[in-house]
Amino acid sequence: MNSLGFDKPPKETRVVVAMSGGVDSSVTAALLAEEGYDVVGITLQLYDHGLAMAKKGACCAGQDIYDARRVAEMVGFPHYILDYESKFSQSVMDDFADSYLRGETPIPCVRCNQNVKFGDLLATARDLGADALATGHYVRHAQGASGAELHRAVDDSRDQSYFLFATKKEQLAFLRFPLGGMPKTATRALAERFGLPVATKPDSQDICFVPDGDYASVVNRLRPGAIEPGAIVDQQGRVLGQHEGIIHFTVGQRRGLNISARDGDSNEPLYVIKLDAANHRVIVGPREALAQSEVRLVDMNWLGDPVPADGLAVQVRLRSSQPPQEARFWLRPNGSGTVELAAPCYGVAPGQAGVVYDGSRVLGGGWITARG
């Protein structure tokens, strides 16, 4: 067996590497080339600078495409650029804008992996005769008793498994993640050893097509005139202030509410507890109103074994920045899931993902939907 799990020499194993132009995917390609694999680099051009107002440090546009090409030329393997702007616009950017307008907090990176990188690009890799598609994600591919498994990275601070929960079993069998077993410091050291031109390039931050975190400007470009002002109200419906659009808020938010002192109230801190998109209202309340012990997930992608009728003891991550929490999970016949948390969680936001783990293994996940 070679290092990717194939029963043949590396030189007879073709690997397509998804190259974003950053240090992680560049090291992935260089590492596999050094081991003797038949490496083919592919970079997807996902958006143009005019439409998305792309920023420095983003992936898959402008300078980053040039950087990926430079790495391929230096290391010595073929590199191709594929125009995926239309696909990315429809399946990622449009979904991002519509999700915000529905009062959700979207995760476009999941949609990109789900529909573009592990959908169309994976099919292209097969067309090129590849045995595997490799990426620079910090997750691990393992072979279990019932097939390929997805596991968290060794370096918890870099783990990206939350963003890959929608990966299908058949896709996972074709994917490889060479960096999942090492810390980022080791990746940087390899980039230096290989002499890669991107060795000191900073990591991309936030969402690649959102300039400086200004979601509103992108939504306004994609859906002109769709952002409407409205009222900020308490749980009893009393108007406490005004806002310029619900897309500026997320469940659990405290800052930026712009609410003046409330006569006759304790003036305790208020948090966004719900976004009423139909009526353009931001509903606020005390922190305890955010407490949620049960979470419903829709469009589940399940990678684990069948779930017993009385549920399964698991750990669940409800935001990418939060650690997994102890919970019990039920998988419903309609493809939804129910999570019963061992301790209440605060700030559970519709549009985010609920990812289910058994230790390091990703069992699956789904999209958090609003409470009834």
N, C-alpha and C positions, 0 to 999 in steps of 0.2 A: 504494500500500500504506500502511495506517496503521501505527502503532507496534507493533501486535500481530500484524502480518502478514496482515491481511485487506484485500481489494481493495474497500473501501467506506469512507465517512466514519466517524469514531468515533461520531457521534451515531446511526448506524444499526447499530452493533455492540454487542450486549448482552453484558455481562460479569458473571457471578456471582462475587463475591469472598467467599472463606471467611474470616470474621472471628472470631478467637479472643478479641478484646478487648485484645490487646497492641499495641505500637507498630508492629510490622512489618506486620501485616495491615491496621491502620488507615491507615498511610501508603500502602499498596498501593491501597486503596479511594479515598482522597483524591486520589492522583496520577492515577488513571484518570478520576475524575470531573472533575478540572481539565482533562484533555485532551479532555473532551467525550464520553466513552463513556457508554452507557446502563448505569449500574452498579446492581446489586442485591446487597445485603449479606445473607449468611446466616451465622448463628451456630448451631452444634450444641451443645445441652445434652447432655453426654456422661455425667455421673454426678451423683449427689446427694451432699451433704456428709456425710450420716450414714453411708452405706455406705463411701465412699472416704476419709473423714476428710480432705477436700480442704484444702489449705493456701493461704495468701495467696500470690499470684503465680502460681497455676496457671492453666490456660486452660480455657475452655468450661464454667464453672460460676460461679454467684453473681455477685460483683462484676464479673467479666470479661464476662459477658453484658450487664450494665448498661452497662459502658464501651463495648462495641461499639455498642449502641443509641444512646448519646450521640453518638458519632462520626458515625453515619449521620444523625441528626437535625441535627447542626451543619453537615455538608457538604451535606446535602439529597438523599439518595437513599433508596429503600425498604429496609427491613431486616426480616428474618424470623428467628424462632427455631424451630428444629426439635428435637423431642425424640428423641434417639438413644440414650437411656440403655440400653435393652434390647440394642440392637445392640452398643454399646460394651462392655457387661458381658460378653456372650457371646464376642465375637470378639477382645477386647483384654484385659480384666481376668481372665477365666477362663483364657485362654491364658497370661497372665503367671504366675498362681499354679501352674498345672499344669507349666509349664516349669521353674520353680524346684524343684518337688517331683521332677522327673526328673533333677535335678542339672545343669541348664543355667543359663546366664546370659542371660535374655531381653532383647529390645529392644522394648518395647511401642509405642514411637513408630512403628516400621516397620509393625507390625500395624495401628495406627490409620490411617496413611496408606494402607495397602494395602486394608483392608477397609471403612473408614468414609469417610474424606475423599475418596479417589480411586475409591471404589466407589459407595456409595449417594449421596453428595453430588454426585458428578459426574453420576449419572443424574438427580438432581433438577434440576441446572442445565440439562440438555438438555430436561427437561420444561417448564422455564420459557422455552424458546426462546432460550437463551443460545448465543452463538458460542464462548465460552470460559469456563473456570473459572480464576480467578486466585488465587494464594496469596502469602503473605509469605515463602515459603521462599527461602533464599539458594542458589539454583541457577540455571542458565541453560537456556533452551529455544532450540535452534537448528535450522534447516532444512538437512539434509544431502542428499547425492545420492540416498539411499534413504528419505527421509522425516524426521520429527521426531527430534531427538537431545537427550539430556540431558547437560549439561556442568556441571563444577564451577563454583562462584561465583568471581568475580574476586577477592574477599577470602577468602583461604584460611582466615583465622581464624574466619570465619562460615560456611564452606561446609557445607551440609547434604545433599550428594548421597549420602552413606553411608546416610542414613535413607530415601532415595527409590528405592533400587535395584529395588524390587519393582514399580515403575510400569510398566504394560504399554504397548506401542507405541501402541495405539489410544487409551489414556488420555493419553499424552504429546502426541499430536497436538491434543488439546482443552485442554491445560493451558498457562498462561502464568505466568511468574515475574518480575514487573517489577523486583524488587530485586536480582536475581542479578548485575547489572553494577555495583553500587555498594557501598562500604564501609558499615558500620553507622553511622559518624559522619555520613555523608550522609543516611541514613535519619532519624536524630535531628534533623538540621538541617531536613529537610523537615517533620517533625512540628511543629517550632517555627514554621516559616514558615506552615504551615496553621493554627496555633493549636489543634492537637488537644488535648483534655483528657487524653490519655494520653502526651503528649510526654515527660514525665519518669518515666513508669512503668518500674520495673525489669523486666528480662527474666525470664521464667519459668525456673526452675532444676529440674534433675533430672526425675523422672517426675511428671506433673501430678497423679496420684491417689495418690501415695505421700507421706505426711506426714513431713518431716524425714529422708528417706532410710530410714525404718523399713520395709523390705520385709516383715519377718517379721510385723508386726502386720496388714498388708493380706492376706498369704497366710493368716494364721490366721483372719481374718474371712471370707474366701472359702472356705476349706477347713478348717473347725473340726476340731481333733484330728488333722490330717494331718501335722503337724510332729513328727517323732520323734527322740529323742536317739540317739546311737550312739558308735562308737569312732573315734579318730584313730589311724591305723596307718601304719607305714612300708611300703616296697616289698616287704619280706619278710613282712608281715602282723603284725609285732609291735605291740602296743597301746602307744601313747605318751601317750594322754590320752582325754578324753571331750568330746563336743560336744552342743549342745542342738538340733541340726537342720542338715542339709546346706545349707539355704537361706541360712545365714549365711556361706557360703563360695563362692568362685569360683576357677577354675583360675588359677594364678599368684599367688594371695594369700600373703602372708608374715605380716602382722600378725594378732593375735587368735587364734592357734592354741592358746595356753594349754597349751604343752607344757613339762613340767619337764625338768631336766637329765637326759641319757641316759648311764647308766653304760657305760663302755667305748667310747663313741663320741667323735668329734671335736667334737661339739656345733656343727657347721657350721650355718648358717641353713637352715631347711627351708621348702619352699613347697608349696602344694596343687598336686598334679600330676593328680589325678583325683577325681571324686565318684562313689561307688558307691551310687546311689540304692536299688537293690534290697536291699542289706544295710546301708543307713544308715551307710556308712563314708566318712570323709574320708581319702584316701591322700596322704601327703606324701613328699617326697624332696628331694634337692639341686637347685640351680638347673639344672644340666646335664640333669636328667631332663625339664625342660620344653621343651628344644630340639625344634623340629619343622620339618622341611624340606618335608614334603608335607601338604597339607590337602585334605580331601574336603568338597565342598559339595553339598547336596541342595536340591531344589525350586528349581532355577535359573530365573531370569527373564533371558532373553538379549535384549539390544537391539541387538547388533552384527551384523556380517556373519557368514556361516558360518565356523567355525573349521577350519583345515587339519588334516589327519590327524596331522601331526607337531607340533601345538600352535601356540600364538600367544604371542609375546613381549608381556607386559603389565605393568602395575603393579597390585598388590592391596593393599587396606586390610582388615585383619582385626579392627580395633577402631576406633570412631569417633575416639578420641583419638590414634591412631597415624598417622603419614604412610604413604602408599602405598609398597610395597616391590617391587623388581624380581622378576619371576616368569615362569614359563611356564604356560600354561593350556590344558587340554583339556576340551571339552564332550562328554559321553558320550551315547549314544543313549537312555539311560534318563532323561535330564533332570538328571543329576548333573554335577558338574564336579570336575576335579582340578587343584590348584594345586601347582606345584613351585617353591619359593622359591629365589632365588639365594643367600640367606644364611639360616641357621636363625632362626626367630622363637620367642620365649619367651612363654608364657602364652596360647596359642591356646585359647579357651574355647568348648565346644559351646553352641549357642544364640545366639552372636553371628553377625554376618554377614561374609561374605567378598565384597567389592565389587571388581569388575574394571574397570580403567581403561586407556584408551589416551591418555596425556597428560591433557587436561582432560575428555575424553569418557567417560561412564559406559557401559561395554559390557554390563553386567549384574551379577548377583550371586546368591548363594544362602546357605543357612544352614549354618554350620559344624557338622559332626557329629563324634562322638567317634572317636578313633583305635581301630582294631580291636584 
